[in-house]
Amino acid sequence: MSCAPPGPCSCPAHLNNNIHLLKPKAMTKRILVVDDDISVLEVIEAALSYENFDVKTVGRTYNILKTIEEYKPDIILLDYLLDDINGGEYCHQIKTHPASKHLPVIIISAYPQVFESLGTYGCDSFIAKPFDLSTLVQTINTCLNKKQIDYV
């Protein structure tokens, strides 16, 4: 019995060698990060890219809903204190808009007392700065897994 030309072969002798072709590839999760501190954006982007996330960083956006519509993230990280607007207000916009309300939002801030006193704005999680990168990744994965359970 002769095998087909080079490429995937379905003969029993080579089926196990081609099994990787049958497995669906995992979709890379897209993360939108909004922070006005460029050094924070660079560290987060490097860490999350290393973890195989597709990361878009934004230092400023005047229309968070348009940014979401264009990038189509699976999850959003927002700094709480931004130059032009409170990150909590962005979170509120995201969570009250029909097209984005299902997206997990994690707020990050160096001022957890301020954040806690003003309310959560409907965010899915909060991380205090400075934070450990493994905690960041774990929190993102927890929120993404919860989203899959809630919206499947």
Backbone torsions as a table, in degrees:
resi	resn	phi	psi	omega
1	MET	NA	130.6	-177.1
2	SER	-105.2	138.3	178.7
3	CYS	-80.3	160.1	178.1
4	ALA	-66.2	170.2	176.7
5	PRO	-56.2	168.2	-179.1
6	PRO	-49.2	141.7	-178.1
7	GLY	131.4	-170.1	-180.0
8	PRO	-59.6	135.1	-178.7
9	CYS	-123.0	136.9	-177.9
10	SER	-104.6	7.3	178.6
11	CYS	-69.6	149.2	-176.0
12	PRO	-55.0	-32.7	-177.7
13	ALA	-67.8	-26.3	-175.9
14	HIS	-115.0	0.2	-176.1
15	LEU	-57.6	-43.8	-179.4
16	ASN	-65.1	-29.4	178.5
17	ASN	-69.6	-21.7	-176.8
18	ASN	-106.7	8.1	-175.3
19	ILE	-60.0	-30.3	179.2
20	HIS	-63.5	-22.3	179.3
21	LEU	-73.7	-18.6	-177.6
22	LEU	-89.6	-19.7	-177.6
23	LYS	-79.6	130.9	176.5
24	PRO	-69.5	141.9	177.5
25	LYS	-79.9	138.9	178.7
26	ALA	-68.3	139.1	178.0
27	MET	-75.7	135.1	176.5
28	THR	-73.5	129.3	179.7
29	LYS	-79.3	139.8	-177.1
30	ARG	-101.4	129.2	-178.5
31	ILE	-121.3	127.1	173.6
32	LEU	-99.3	125.3	-179.7
33	VAL	-117.7	124.1	178.8
34	VAL	-117.9	114.9	178.5
35	ASP	-154.8	141.3	-179.0
36	ASP	-88.8	1.4	178.2
37	ASP	-100.9	108.6	-174.9
38	ILE	-60.2	-35.5	-179.7
39	SER	-67.7	-36.8	176.0
40	VAL	-65.4	-43.9	178.4
41	LEU	-59.4	-43.0	-178.6
42	GLU	-64.5	-43.2	-180.0
43	VAL	-66.3	-45.8	-179.9
44	ILE	-63.2	-44.5	179.9
45	GLU	-60.9	-44.9	-179.7
46	ALA	-63.4	-45.2	-178.1
47	ALA	-65.4	-44.5	-177.5
48	LEU	-74.8	-33.4	175.1
49	SER	-64.2	-39.9	177.1
50	TYR	-60.2	-32.8	178.6
51	GLU	-85.2	11.2	176.4
52	ASN	70.8	30.2	171.2
53	PHE	-94.0	150.7	172.5
54	ASP	-91.5	115.4	-170.7
55	VAL	-115.2	131.6	170.9
56	LYS	-118.2	124.2	178.2
57	THR	-106.5	142.0	-179.1
58	VAL	-135.1	125.1	177.1
59	GLY	-81.6	-27.5	-178.8
60	ARG	-157.7	139.8	172.7
61	THR	-143.7	135.1	179.5
62	TYR	-92.6	-11.1	178.7
63	ASN	-142.8	91.0	-176.0
64	ILE	-61.4	-36.2	-178.8
65	LEU	-67.3	-37.4	176.7
66	LYS	-67.7	-40.9	177.3
67	THR	-60.0	-42.3	178.1
68	ILE	-64.6	-44.9	-179.9
69	GLU	-59.9	-40.0	-178.1
70	GLU	-74.4	-40.7	-175.1
71	TYR	-89.9	-31.4	-179.3
72	LYS	58.4	60.1	-179.3
73	PRO	-73.7	160.3	173.1
74	ASP	-92.2	-20.4	-178.5
75	ILE	-157.7	155.0	-176.8
76	ILE	-129.1	134.1	172.1
77	LEU	-109.0	126.7	-178.5
78	LEU	-124.5	131.2	168.7
79	ASP	-72.4	144.1	-178.4
80	TYR	-75.5	-42.9	-179.0
81	LEU	-105.2	105.4	178.5
82	LEU	-109.7	163.1	-178.6
83	ASP	-60.3	-44.9	-170.6
84	ASP	-101.5	-19.2	-176.8
85	ILE	-157.6	156.7	175.4
86	ASN	-75.3	129.5	178.9
87	GLY	-58.9	-27.8	175.9
88	GLY	-63.9	-35.3	177.1
89	GLU	-66.8	-40.2	174.1
90	TYR	-59.6	-44.4	179.6
91	CYS	-58.8	-44.5	178.8
92	HIS	-60.5	-43.2	178.0
93	GLN	-60.1	-43.9	-178.7
94	ILE	-63.9	-46.6	-174.0
95	LYS	-75.7	-15.1	179.3
96	THR	-104.7	-4.6	179.0
97	HIS	-91.4	129.8	-176.5
98	PRO	-55.7	-34.4	-176.2
99	ALA	-79.2	-16.2	-175.7
100	SER	-126.5	-2.9	-173.7
101	LYS	-62.1	-21.5	-180.0
102	HIS	-80.5	-13.1	-176.0
103	LEU	-74.2	132.0	174.1
104	PRO	-68.2	139.6	178.3
105	VAL	-126.4	128.0	175.3
106	ILE	-113.6	124.3	176.6
107	ILE	-97.4	134.9	176.7
108	ILE	-118.5	141.2	-178.0
109	SER	-160.5	147.1	173.1
110	ALA	-83.8	-2.2	-176.7
111	TYR	-124.1	68.8	-175.9
112	PRO	-63.0	-30.3	-179.8
113	GLN	-65.4	-40.1	178.6
114	VAL	-64.9	-46.8	-179.4
115	PHE	-59.5	-48.2	-177.6
116	GLU	-64.6	-33.2	-178.9
117	SER	-75.0	-25.6	-177.6
118	LEU	-94.9	-9.1	179.8
119	GLY	105.3	168.1	-173.6
120	THR	-92.1	-12.5	-179.6
121	TYR	61.9	16.1	179.1
122	GLY	85.6	12.6	-178.6
123	CYS	-68.1	158.2	-179.0
124	ASP	-86.6	-24.6	178.4
125	SER	-161.2	164.2	178.7
126	PHE	-135.2	138.0	176.1
127	ILE	-128.6	128.1	178.9
128	ALA	-84.2	137.5	173.0
129	LYS	-86.0	146.6	-7.9
130	PRO	-72.6	152.4	-178.2
131	PHE	-128.8	157.3	176.1
132	ASP	-81.8	134.6	-177.2
133	LEU	-63.0	-31.9	177.8
134	SER	-67.5	-34.0	175.3
135	THR	-65.5	-41.1	177.8
136	LEU	-59.4	-49.7	-178.7
137	VAL	-63.3	-42.4	179.1
138	GLN	-62.3	-42.9	179.8
139	THR	-65.0	-42.0	177.7
140	ILE	-60.7	-47.9	-179.4
141	ASN	-63.4	-38.3	177.4
142	THR	-62.3	-45.6	179.4
143	CYS	-65.1	-41.1	179.2
144	LEU	-65.7	-41.2	178.7
145	ASN	-65.9	-38.7	176.8
146	LYS	-64.0	-39.7	178.4
147	LYS	-61.5	-42.7	179.7
148	GLN	-63.1	-38.7	179.4
149	ILE	-68.9	-44.4	-176.4
150	ASP	-70.3	-31.7	-169.7
151	TYR	-117.9	17.3	177.9
152	VAL	-85.0	NA	NA
